[in-house]
């Protein structure tokens, strides 16, 4: 789940960067279209984040800390993809 979110955000982020120098219309459309998927993945990650500390498994808190860090970085990249209004 976290890796899927990471992959989607990275693909969108680097594709967005590729659109800048050459005005790549197809890449820009791809980034716009993938925004819905990124938002859905973020919602799943936030739900997971809320449930994770109460699960009963070994090393849950150490794993949770790593997952939270990844989610926060993904949120930062997602904000960078959003246009400034």
C-alpha positions as a Markdown table, in Angstrom:
| # | Residue | x | y | z |
|---|---|---|---|---|
| 1 | Unk | 0.0 | 0.0 | 0.0 |
| 2 | Unk | 2.7 | 2.5 | 1.0 |
| 3 | Unk | 4.9 | 1.4 | -1.9 |
| 4 | Unk | 2.0 | 1.8 | -4.4 |
| 5 | Unk | 1.4 | 5.4 | -3.1 |
| 6 | Unk | 5.1 | 6.1 | -3.4 |
| 7 | Unk | 5.3 | 4.8 | -6.9 |
| 8 | Unk | 2.2 | 6.8 | -8.1 |
| 9 | Unk | 3.5 | 10.0 | -6.5 |
| 10 | Unk | 7.0 | 9.6 | -7.9 |
| 11 | Unk | 5.6 | 8.9 | -11.4 |
| 12 | Unk | 3.4 | 11.9 | -11.3 |
| 13 | Unk | 6.1 | 14.1 | -9.8 |
| 14 | Unk | 8.8 | 13.2 | -12.3 |
| 15 | Unk | 6.4 | 13.4 | -15.2 |
| 16 | Unk | 5.4 | 16.9 | -14.1 |
| 17 | Unk | 9.0 | 17.9 | -14.0 |
| 18 | Unk | 9.5 | 16.5 | -17.6 |
| 19 | Unk | 6.6 | 18.7 | -18.8 |
| 20 | Unk | 8.3 | 22.0 | -17.9 |
| 21 | Unk | 11.2 | 22.3 | -20.3 |
| 22 | Unk | 9.4 | 21.1 | -23.5 |
| 23 | Unk | 5.8 | 22.0 | -22.9 |
| 24 | Unk | 4.9 | 18.3 | -23.3 |
| 25 | Unk | 1.1 | 18.4 | -23.6 |
| 26 | Unk | 0.7 | 14.6 | -23.3 |
| 27 | Unk | 2.8 | 14.5 | -20.1 |
| 28 | Unk | 0.8 | 17.4 | -18.7 |
| 29 | Unk | -2.5 | 15.6 | -19.4 |
| 30 | Unk | -1.1 | 12.4 | -17.8 |
| 31 | Unk | -0.2 | 14.3 | -14.6 |
| 32 | Unk | -3.7 | 15.9 | -14.5 |
| 33 | Unk | -5.3 | 12.6 | -15.0 |
| 34 | Unk | -3.2 | 10.8 | -12.4 |
| 35 | Unk | -4.2 | 13.4 | -9.8 |
| 36 | Unk | -7.4 | 11.4 | -9.0 |
| 37 | Unk | -5.4 | 8.2 | -8.4 |
| 38 | Unk | -3.0 | 10.1 | -6.1 |
| 39 | Unk | -5.9 | 11.5 | -4.1 |
| 40 | Unk | -7.4 | 8.1 | -3.8 |
| 41 | Unk | -4.1 | 6.5 | -2.7 |
| 42 | Unk | -3.6 | 9.3 | -0.1 |
| 43 | Unk | -7.0 | 8.6 | 1.3 |
| 44 | Unk | -6.1 | 4.9 | 1.7 |
| 45 | Unk | -2.8 | 5.9 | 3.3 |
| 46 | Unk | -4.5 | 8.2 | 5.8 |
| 47 | Unk | -7.0 | 5.5 | 6.8 |
| 48 | Unk | -4.1 | 3.0 | 7.2 |
| 49 | Unk | -2.2 | 5.6 | 9.2 |
| 50 | Unk | -5.2 | 6.0 | 11.6 |
| 51 | Unk | -5.5 | 2.2 | 12.1 |
| 52 | Unk | -1.9 | 1.2 | 12.3 |
| 53 | Unk | -0.9 | 2.0 | 15.9 |
| 54 | Unk | -3.7 | -0.2 | 17.3 |
| 55 | Unk | -2.9 | -3.4 | 15.4 |
| 56 | Unk | -1.4 | -6.3 | 17.4 |
| 57 | Unk | 1.8 | -7.3 | 15.7 |
| 58 | Unk | 5.5 | -7.1 | 16.6 |
| 59 | Unk | 7.5 | -4.0 | 15.7 |
| 60 | Unk | 4.3 | -2.2 | 14.9 |
| 61 | Unk | 5.5 | 1.1 | 16.3 |
| 62 | Unk | 8.9 | 1.0 | 14.5 |
| 63 | Unk | 7.1 | 0.1 | 11.2 |
| 64 | Unk | 4.5 | 2.8 | 11.8 |
| 65 | Unk | 7.2 | 5.5 | 12.2 |
| 66 | Unk | 8.7 | 4.5 | 8.8 |
| 67 | Unk | 5.3 | 4.4 | 7.2 |
| 68 | Unk | 4.3 | 7.8 | 8.5 |
| 69 | Unk | 7.6 | 9.3 | 7.2 |
| 70 | Unk | 6.9 | 7.9 | 3.7 |
| 71 | Unk | 3.3 | 9.2 | 3.8 |
| 72 | Unk | 4.4 | 12.7 | 4.9 |
| 73 | Unk | 6.9 | 12.8 | 2.0 |
| 74 | Unk | 4.3 | 11.6 | -0.4 |
| 75 | Unk | 2.0 | 14.4 | 0.8 |
| 76 | Unk | 4.7 | 16.9 | 0.3 |
| 77 | Unk | 5.2 | 15.7 | -3.3 |
| 78 | Unk | 1.5 | 15.7 | -3.9 |
| 79 | Unk | 1.3 | 19.4 | -2.8 |
| 80 | Unk | 4.1 | 20.2 | -5.2 |
| 81 | Unk | 2.0 | 18.7 | -8.1 |
| 82 | Unk | -1.0 | 20.9 | -7.3 |
| 83 | Unk | -1.1 | 24.2 | -9.3 |
| 84 | Unk | -0.9 | 27.4 | -7.3 |
| 85 | Unk | -4.3 | 29.2 | -7.4 |
